[in-house]
């Protein structure tokens, strides 16, 4: 987190082990994270699980477990906004 309270990606959603994610449990989120091979992908859906190690996002295709160490950005949003992002 930077001095302004935002994470390095500028999203305002912390990727370290604070309570920011826990406070968002049950909300619609998009979580950008690293995948094998060095790329990035997004998990879009409801945040249904939060531990010190991982986040679980319930997507259209099922639950996606994202290691916190792989998270590079995250955002809470309304279903309408997130569905538009998903359609792109």
Backbone torsions as a table, in degrees:
resi	resn	phi	psi	omega
1	UNK	NA	140.1	176.9
2	UNK	-84.0	177.7	-178.4
3	UNK	-63.4	-23.2	-179.8
4	UNK	-86.1	4.4	178.8
5	UNK	84.3	4.2	179.3
6	UNK	-101.8	154.3	179.2
7	UNK	-77.6	176.9	-176.3
8	UNK	-62.3	-27.0	179.5
9	UNK	-83.8	-5.4	176.8
10	UNK	78.2	19.2	-175.2
11	UNK	-91.1	-18.8	-175.8
12	UNK	85.0	-5.4	176.3
13	UNK	-104.7	115.5	-176.5
14	UNK	-67.2	144.7	176.8
15	UNK	-108.7	-1.0	175.4
16	UNK	-87.0	-175.6	-172.8
17	UNK	-88.9	58.1	175.5
18	UNK	-103.8	-172.7	-177.6
19	UNK	-90.7	9.2	-177.0
20	UNK	-62.0	-45.1	179.6
21	UNK	-67.5	-41.9	-179.0
22	UNK	-58.5	-37.6	178.8
23	UNK	-66.6	-17.9	-178.1
24	UNK	-101.7	3.8	178.3
25	UNK	-55.7	134.7	-179.4
26	UNK	91.4	-10.4	-178.8
27	UNK	-94.2	160.2	173.9
28	UNK	-74.6	132.5	-178.4
29	UNK	-140.7	162.4	164.3
30	UNK	-125.3	128.8	-177.8
31	UNK	-121.1	113.9	175.8
32	UNK	-87.3	131.2	-176.2
33	UNK	-146.5	158.7	178.8
34	UNK	-74.1	146.7	174.5
35	UNK	-126.6	165.7	179.2
36	UNK	-54.6	142.0	-179.0
37	UNK	92.7	-2.4	174.4
38	UNK	92.0	0.9	-179.9
39	UNK	-86.8	-178.3	177.4
40	UNK	-126.1	151.1	173.6
41	UNK	-147.6	167.0	-179.6
42	UNK	-113.5	139.9	168.9
43	UNK	-106.2	119.0	-174.2
44	UNK	-117.8	119.0	179.0
45	UNK	164.3	-154.6	-178.9
46	UNK	-90.3	132.7	176.9
47	UNK	-78.6	106.4	-173.9
48	UNK	-109.2	-7.8	179.1
49	UNK	-150.2	138.6	179.5
50	UNK	-140.4	121.4	172.9
51	UNK	-129.1	178.2	175.7
52	UNK	-65.0	-21.6	-173.4
53	UNK	-104.2	-34.5	-170.6
54	UNK	-147.1	162.7	171.1
55	UNK	-114.6	147.3	174.1
56	UNK	-120.8	121.5	-179.9
57	UNK	-112.6	123.6	177.4
58	UNK	-85.2	106.7	-178.5
59	UNK	-100.3	179.1	176.4
60	UNK	-61.1	-29.2	-176.3
61	UNK	-95.6	2.9	-179.5
62	UNK	122.4	-176.3	-178.0
63	UNK	-76.1	135.5	177.7
64	UNK	-116.5	123.0	177.2
65	UNK	-95.2	122.9	-178.1
66	UNK	-117.7	120.7	175.1
67	UNK	-66.1	135.7	179.1
68	UNK	-58.2	-33.6	-180.0
69	UNK	-66.3	-17.6	178.9
70	UNK	-94.6	-8.9	-178.0
71	UNK	-72.9	130.1	176.3
72	UNK	-112.9	-21.2	178.2
73	UNK	-163.5	159.2	177.3
74	UNK	-157.7	154.6	-178.2
75	UNK	-152.6	139.9	171.9
76	UNK	-92.5	140.8	179.8
77	UNK	-155.4	167.8	175.6
78	UNK	-75.2	158.6	-179.4
79	UNK	-59.4	-39.9	-179.1
80	UNK	-60.3	-47.0	-178.8
81	UNK	-65.1	-45.1	-177.6
82	UNK	-67.5	-35.5	177.3
83	UNK	-66.2	-36.1	175.7
84	UNK	-64.2	-43.1	177.6
85	UNK	-62.2	-40.0	-179.5
86	UNK	-64.3	-34.0	-177.8
87	UNK	-73.6	-18.3	-177.9
88	UNK	-70.7	NA	NA
